[in-house]
Amino acid sequence: METTTKRFKKIEQRKKEQEQIRQSRSDSQLHNVIISEKKIKALDNFKFTQVPLKWKSKDALEKSLTIPMGKDFNSLKTHDKLIQPKVKTITGRAIKPIHHKIV
């Protein structure tokens, strides 16, 4: 008799644990929806750990990333300015190192 009561207690305990896990999930309120909570390690390479020097906050960085740069959204002149490289180099020539005074 004792073994059956122990079994029932274990089953009840498992049910309680599963219910707590269900409540803690982000998709607990959504019916017929399962949101995967697995972490994809390959995507960690594309996430920012720190905000680059040009921007002072995360919001400013995200705002600059949302600005469209394509020809469809900007005039041809503006598009050329947006995609123009900051430093122009000539093929085959040595690039001088940057001095610490400039930076």
Sine and cosine of phi, psi and omega as CSV:
sin_phi,cos_phi,sin_psi,cos_psi,sin_omega,cos_omega
0.00,0.00,-0.64,0.77,-0.04,-1.00
-0.89,0.45,-0.59,0.81,-0.03,-1.00
-0.91,0.42,-0.60,0.80,0.02,-1.00
-0.93,0.36,-0.62,0.79,0.02,-1.00
-0.93,0.37,-0.61,0.80,0.06,-1.00
-0.89,0.45,-0.66,0.75,0.02,-1.00
-0.88,0.47,-0.71,0.71,0.01,-1.00
-0.90,0.45,-0.63,0.78,0.03,-1.00
-0.90,0.44,-0.67,0.75,0.02,-1.00
-0.91,0.42,-0.66,0.75,0.02,-1.00
-0.90,0.44,-0.70,0.71,0.01,-1.00
-0.90,0.44,-0.65,0.76,0.01,-1.00
-0.90,0.43,-0.69,0.73,0.05,-1.00
-0.87,0.49,-0.66,0.75,0.02,-1.00
-0.89,0.45,-0.66,0.75,0.02,-1.00
-0.90,0.44,-0.68,0.73,0.02,-1.00
-0.89,0.46,-0.69,0.73,0.01,-1.00
-0.90,0.44,-0.62,0.79,0.02,-1.00
-0.92,0.40,-0.63,0.77,0.05,-1.00
-0.90,0.43,-0.65,0.76,0.04,-1.00
-0.90,0.43,-0.68,0.73,0.02,-1.00
-0.87,0.49,-0.66,0.75,-0.03,-1.00
-0.94,0.35,-0.50,0.86,-0.04,-1.00
-0.99,0.16,-0.24,0.97,-0.02,-1.00
-0.95,0.31,0.47,-0.88,-0.01,-1.00
-0.96,0.30,-0.33,0.95,0.01,-1.00
-0.98,-0.21,0.34,0.94,-0.07,-1.00
-0.92,0.40,-0.52,0.85,-0.02,-1.00
-1.00,0.05,-0.22,0.98,-0.05,-1.00
-1.00,-0.10,0.84,-0.54,0.00,-1.00
-0.99,0.10,0.58,-0.81,0.01,-1.00
0.86,0.52,0.46,0.89,0.02,-1.00
-0.76,-0.65,0.71,-0.70,0.08,-1.00
-0.81,-0.58,0.88,-0.47,0.03,-1.00
-0.99,-0.17,0.83,-0.55,-0.01,-1.00
-0.95,0.31,0.78,-0.63,0.00,-1.00
-0.96,-0.29,0.28,0.96,0.03,-1.00
-0.96,0.29,0.59,-0.81,0.03,-1.00
-1.00,-0.05,0.79,-0.61,0.00,-1.00
-0.99,-0.11,0.93,-0.37,-0.09,-1.00
-0.92,0.40,-0.50,0.86,-0.03,-1.00
-0.91,0.42,-0.45,0.89,-0.02,-1.00
-0.98,0.20,-0.24,0.97,0.01,-1.00
-0.89,0.46,-0.46,0.89,0.01,-1.00
-0.93,0.38,-0.38,0.92,-0.07,-1.00
-0.99,-0.14,-0.02,1.00,0.00,-1.00
-1.00,-0.06,0.57,-0.82,0.04,-1.00
-0.99,0.14,0.76,-0.65,0.12,-0.99
-1.00,0.00,-0.53,0.85,0.05,-1.00
-0.71,-0.71,0.38,-0.92,0.06,-1.00
-0.98,0.20,0.76,-0.65,0.03,-1.00
-0.85,0.52,0.35,-0.94,-0.12,-0.99
-0.86,0.50,-0.53,0.85,-0.08,-1.00
-0.90,0.44,-0.51,0.86,-0.05,-1.00
-0.95,-0.31,0.53,-0.85,-0.04,-1.00
-0.99,-0.11,-0.37,0.93,-0.01,-1.00
-0.63,-0.78,0.27,-0.96,0.00,-1.00
-0.92,0.40,-0.59,0.81,0.00,-1.00
-0.90,0.43,-0.65,0.76,0.01,-1.00
-0.91,0.42,-0.63,0.78,0.04,-1.00
-0.90,0.43,-0.73,0.68,-0.01,-1.00
-0.90,0.44,-0.60,0.80,0.03,-1.00
-0.90,0.43,-0.66,0.75,-0.01,-1.00
-0.93,0.36,-0.49,0.87,0.01,-1.00
-0.97,0.26,-0.37,0.93,-0.02,-1.00
-1.00,0.07,-0.17,0.98,0.00,-1.00
-0.95,0.30,0.83,-0.55,-0.01,-1.00
-0.95,0.32,0.63,-0.78,-0.03,-1.00
-0.90,-0.43,0.02,1.00,-0.09,-1.00
-0.96,0.26,0.26,-0.97,0.02,-1.00
-0.91,0.42,-0.45,0.89,-0.02,-1.00
-0.94,0.34,-0.44,0.90,-0.10,-0.99
-0.99,-0.17,-0.37,0.93,-0.08,-1.00
-0.80,-0.59,0.31,-0.95,0.09,-1.00
-0.94,0.35,0.30,-0.95,-0.06,-1.00
-0.88,0.48,-0.64,0.77,0.00,-1.00
-0.90,0.43,-0.72,0.70,0.01,-1.00
-0.91,0.41,-0.65,0.76,0.02,-1.00
-0.87,0.49,-0.68,0.73,0.02,-1.00
-0.89,0.46,-0.62,0.78,0.04,-1.00
-0.92,0.39,-0.63,0.78,-0.04,-1.00
-0.92,0.38,-0.59,0.81,-0.07,-1.00
-0.99,-0.12,-0.02,1.00,0.00,-1.00
-0.93,0.38,0.73,-0.69,0.01,-1.00
-0.93,0.38,0.50,-0.86,-0.02,-1.00
-0.94,0.34,-0.59,0.81,-0.02,-1.00
-0.87,-0.50,0.81,-0.58,0.02,-1.00
-0.99,-0.13,0.72,-0.69,0.04,-1.00
-0.80,-0.59,0.45,-0.89,0.05,-1.00
-0.96,-0.27,0.69,-0.72,-0.05,-1.00
-0.88,0.47,0.75,-0.67,0.06,-1.00
1.00,-0.02,-0.15,0.99,0.00,-1.00
-0.99,-0.15,0.54,-0.84,0.02,-1.00
-0.96,0.27,0.61,-0.79,0.02,-1.00
-0.99,-0.12,0.81,-0.59,-0.01,-1.00
-0.95,0.31,0.61,-0.79,0.03,-1.00
-0.94,0.35,0.45,-0.89,0.01,-1.00
-0.99,0.16,0.71,-0.71,0.04,-1.00
-0.99,0.12,0.53,-0.85,-0.03,-1.00
-0.91,0.42,-0.37,0.93,0.02,-1.00
-0.94,0.35,-0.54,0.84,-0.02,-1.00
-0.95,0.30,-0.66,0.75,-0.05,-1.00
-0.95,0.31,0.00,0.00,0.00,0.00
